[in-house]
Amino acid sequence: MNKRFEFNILGQQLSVESDSGDEHVANVIRYVSSKVSEMQKFGGSNTLTVAILAALNIADEYLQIAEKNEHVYDNLESKAEQLIRSINDTR
């Protein structure tokens, strides 16, 4: 069941609905808020600039993690195939 969450980022009162738990949503809001605060140091007081910088920063982090995960997945898949070949060769 979706639950409504109210929060404030960059002076904007926002509301979202989520079926995730309270702690997860709080962590997401806290993470975005911290990125916004971090970007305010670089982007000044222009709300749009700060929001775009925060979005770019979060997207960069996401893509780096996704790339690492893909690399790990490929390595595991390769190791699994090697193990299967080894097992089949010993039969």
Secondary structure, 3 states (H helix, E strand, C coil): CCEEEEEEECCEEEEEEECCCHHHHHHHHHHHHHHHHHHHHHHCCCHHHHHHHHHHHHHHHHHHHHHHHHHHHHHHHHHHHHHHHHHHHCC
